[in-house]
Amino acid sequence: MPGLTGIFTKAVAGDEKEKIRAMLGCMLHEPFYARGTYENQENGFFMGYCALPGSFADCMPIWNETRDLVLFLTGECYLDPMDIADLKRRGHEFDPHNASCLIHLYEEQGEAFFRNLNGWFNGVILDLARSTAVIFNDRCAIRRIYYHENDRCFAFSSEAKSLLKVFPELREISFQSVGEFLTYDCVLENRTYFPKIKLLPACSSW
């Protein structure tokens, strides 16, 4: 399934681009996926993305007019036509048929943007002027984000195997998680089958 992957690092080690390409490669299940990578070494942001051609999210990376905000998204959001019309009246330029309007909604609404989103999605907004990143998902976490954090970086992906590909130290099974699956048919409390990989909780904006 199309998705996102990324590494946010405090100090660029030099191998992040190779890792992103390897992580993205794990999600390219079909040759026709639209895909790409993005890097901003100054801020330590490295992203990979893929989408179904012609889908709502097939417009990444999504920039604002001043190109200091950039959005990456998977899934779909269902928008009020009045909000889209209001953005047009305010002079924003975007395609109303895809996700390109969302970065402008974030500019206009700020933190309220995340509360107002409706649909099944996850995404990342990079603020290059402030050197900050926000990772977010839908209310039910239908679109999953797996993540691993250590003292060097924060790495994440729509598929856990992307993290396992480039961080071999994560290839360890959690017997607690296996036991929960055998008992409850699911793993609890945003854990995964791997003790050092967790799930982004539902309705998050970190």
Helices and strands as residue ranges (DSSP letters): E 4-9, H 16-25, E 34-40, E 45-51, E 62-63, E 69-77, H 81-89, G 99-101, H 102-109, H 112-116, E 119-127, E 132-137, E 146-149, E 153-157, H 160-166, G 168-170, H 175-184, E 198-199
